[in-house]
Amino acid sequence: MTSYRLQRVNDEIKRLIAEIFIKDLPRQTDESMITVTKVVCTSDLREARVYLSVYSDDQGVIEKTLKQVRGEASLIRGLLGQRLVLRYVPKLFFFYDDAQRYAEKIERLFQQIHHPESTATENPDGEDR
């Protein structure tokens, strides 16, 4: 199997799982929003690692959401099988993707470097140096 085909299958599975979350599992509440960020299938297409980003600041909400999604993995796989035209529907494994949170942390660090606090240039008396 060529890597081009594998990439196309990964992209199609990603699109279909995102569609399933929106249309068939409207469990996304105001507390968190789920985004499918990446899908990586094995070369034989028997297993797929699905990376999800959960937009919430509360770690408890993130863990609860991932637990729910992992509990619904067989349902999601069944719905995926109805829409996907492959000989085998891959077994789905869900993982948390913290790339967005990491990027935000890096962005904050860059902002601190480029915009140092104005209090660092002031005297303790409040006068400019």
N, C-alpha and C positions, 0 to 999 in steps of 0.2 A: 504494500500500500504506500502510495506516495505521501510525503508530508503535506503536499497541497490538499489532497483529499482529506487527510486527518484534520487539517486546520478548518476546512469547510464544514466537516461534521461537528467539530468543536463549536464553531460559530452558530451553526443551526441549532444544536442542543441548547446553547446559551440563550438564543432567541426564544426557543419554545418553552424553556423553563421560566423565563421572565414572563412570557405570556400566560403560563399556568398560574404564576403567583398573582397576576393582575386579574384574570378572568375567573379562574376556578377556585382559588384560595384567597378570597378577599379578606384575609385575617389581619392585614396590615392595619394597625391601629394608629392613633395619634402619637402613641408612645415611641414607635419605631417605624422605619421604612426599610424594606429589604430591596437590595439591588444585586443582581447577578453580575459579578465583575469578570469572571473568567471560568472557562470549562476546559479541563485537560483530560482527554480520553487516552486509554492505553492503546497501543498499536493494533491490538486485536478487537478493539471496541467493546470489550466485555465490562469494563469499569470506567467510570467518569468521576473525576474530582471536581466538584462544583464549589467555587469560591463566592461567598456572599459578603456583602457589606451591609451592616446594620447601622442605620443612622440614628444613634441615640448616645447621649453622654453617660447614661447609667449602665454600668457593667452588668448589673442584675437583669436589666431588660434585654441586653444583648445575649446573655447566656440563656435566658428563658426563651427568647425567639429562636435561637439555634436548636435548643432542645425540642421545640415544637416542630421545626422544619425537619429535623432528623427523625422524629416520630412519624412524620407524614411522608417519609422517603418512598415507601412502597406505593402509596397513592400517587405521588408525583411521577414515579416511574411508570405506573399504569397509564396515567394521562399522557405522558410522553410517548409511550408505545402506540397510542391511538393516532398520534400526529406525525410520528417519525417513520420514515420508510427505510428501515434497515433490517437485516436478517435477525440481529439480536439487539434488544434494548439494553443499554449498559446499566449496570448496577450503580446507583448514585451514592456518593459519599460527600457530605456537606462540610465545609470548613469556613471559618471566619477569616475574612480578608481585611487586615487592618492597614492597608496601603493608604487609604484616604486619611485616616487618623495620623499616620506617620508623615504624610505630605503636609498636613496642617501644622504639625509640630515643627517641621523644617521651615515652613513659611514664617511661623512666629519667630523662630531663631534668626532668620534673615531680616525680619522687620526690626528686631532688637539691635542687630548689628548696624543696619543702615540708618536707624532713627534712635540714637542713644537717648536715654532719658535726659530731659533738660535739667534735672536736679543734679546731675553729675558735673555740670559746668558752673553751678552756682556755689557761692560760699555758704557756710552754715548760717550766716547772717541774712541770707536771702539776696545778696548783691551779686551782680555778675562780676567775674574776674577780669 
